[in-house]
Each structure stands twice: as structure tokens, then as C-alpha cells.
């Protein structure tokens, strides 16, 4: 038994009727004119009450124009344009701050993750078993076969993160993280780039959140198709695992 067990997170009660529950999908987007509209339309097809908050990270293509048009057409609830490119983490943090739903999910605009699987993530939360649910690409879900070394890197980062957080996740780097809004908006997030995945995991563990994993499908992109993360981001993630689990260990987290 741990000498200092993590305190349990105690949040606000969710609506008794799941039909009254609102899921906010935070959609960070940078130069995604080829996929962002299809991604948002897929979200709109989900049979849930979904608020869509999009953050255009100073895209150089027509991403911002597409989002503005979809806002006028009623397909997007909120469009935020970052004045300069700051990275995925900064865009996610901006979207989280603007969310008004009961639960928040991060949804990349690149079609790698399928919004039709929101119910898989939401189910443990609705059953009051979890405060945060990670969608794992390395459990039983179907996935596109792509880069071996990306898989190795993800698993090494997950292993190191697990060693420092005392969690047993299989996919710490997954984009699909669904979290109670009151909890997520209480976390003192600071990451600007892809370190946001590492930071979210560390902050949730430290907050004593009840965490679950569920298998999801994954249709990864090639670099020719627009994939942006590279080996430099992997190296940075290694630093962030150490940074957010050791050097920021005593950062205060708001409690409810």
C-alpha cells in the first residue's frame, strides 16, 4: 500500500439525466483545411448534446475561413482565432477555458480519432466510475498500421510516465482524453505544444482523479497526409514527463 495515497477528487454532481449532459468538444486546428470541416460534421452526427469549441492556431491556410463559415451555418458554437501560432497545448488550454459543458473531450481536426466513439469514453463517467477517461490506441481497437518507432516512442514515454505517476496506462500520449469539466478547468495547465498530453496526465494523477482507459480505433496519418508531430516533439515529451512529474510536483491544484 502506498504510504501517501492520492486523495480522491470530489467534483460537482453531473445531471441526473444523461440527456441533460453537455459534452464540449475542444477542437484545436492548425493548417487543417483539408479535414477540419469533415471532422466537425462527424462530431455533429454524434447522438449527444455536444458544444463545439474550435481554436484556430493562426493557420496559414483557409482553416480560419472554414471555421467562421461553419459558425455562421450553426455547425460550430465557438470559434477562437489565436493572434499567433502558439502550439497545440496553448490552443487546447484556450478551448478548455471557453468550454461550458459538463464534460470536455479533446478532438483533433485531422480525422485520426472517430467522434462516434464518444460514448465509449463517456460511459465510465456517466456510471460515476471515472473523472477522466483515456482512449487507448494500444488496446483492442482497430487501427491503421503505420510507424513502428512512433509506437515504441509512445510506449516508452507511457512507461516512464507510469513510473512517476504510479498509473498503469497503456497510452498516455493519446489525444482522446475526456474529463469532467470542473476538474479539467481546475488544473493549472501551462504547456504550449505537444507536452499537453504529458501534463494532463500528470496533473490528473496529482489531483486524485479516478482514471479509466477504453479501447478506441485509430486512423493515423502519414507525414504526406499532414502529420505534424516529429522526433523533436518526442524528445520534448521525454523532458515534459520529468518536468511535470518531478519539478512541478508541488504546484497547487484547485480543489472542489
Secondary structure, DSSP 4 states (H G I P E B T S, - for coil): --TTPPPPP--PPPPSSGGG-EEEEEEEESS-TTTHHHHHHHHHTSSSEEEEEEEE-S-SSSHHHHHHHHHHTTS-SEEEE-SS---HHHHHHHHHHH--SSEEEE--SSSSS-GGGHHHHHHHHHTTS-SEEEEETTSSS-B----HHHHHHHHHHHHHHHHHHT---S-TT-S-EEEEHHHHTTS-----STTHHHHHHHHHHHTT--EEEEE--B-PPPTTTT----HHHHHHHHHHHHIIIIITTT------
